[in-house]
Amino acid sequence: MWGNRTACYPDVTDVKDTIISNRRMFGWYGNQLILTWWQKIDEPIGHRLAQTIMNSEQINLNSYTAKGYILGGRIEFLESENSTLDLMDGIVQFHINWGTQSPAERIKFSLEYDPDYLSNLFG
């Protein structure tokens, strides 16, 4: 066992699943969301609930970005992901887009001979 990749690589190429540190970050943040917002289960679905969750999570994402834990993130409450039937049934969905950081697996340098430096031989 060596490297930054999970066992699903190379069959799976999605970095959220193949890079160990990204997989851990997705799992950790998913657990944080559950632990934080479990307390809001059974609250009435309304503008206040949606805004509370969006504002608080955007502050979290901004702080993770400022600390260098992620590259950036945003949370959205999209009408296309929240059908009338789902909302009537008590199902509310938020969409979080974020960029986690992958480890440097390879660092490449290009070496090129520059003959112009031969002029340094003559002062």
HELIX and SHEET records of a PDB file:
HELIX    1   1 VAL A   15  THR A   18  1                                   4    
HELIX    2   2 ILE A   20  TRP A   37  1                                  18    
HELIX    3   3 TRP A   38  LYS A   40  5                                   3    
HELIX    4   4 HIS A   47  ALA A   66  1                                  20    
HELIX    5   5 GLU A   79  GLU A   81  5                                   3    
HELIX    6   6 THR A   84  MET A   88  1                                   5    
HELIX    7   7 PRO A  115  PHE A  122  5                                   8    
SHEET    1   A 2 ILE A  70  GLU A  76  0                                        
SHEET    2   A 2 HIS A  95  THR A 100 -1                                        
END                                                                             
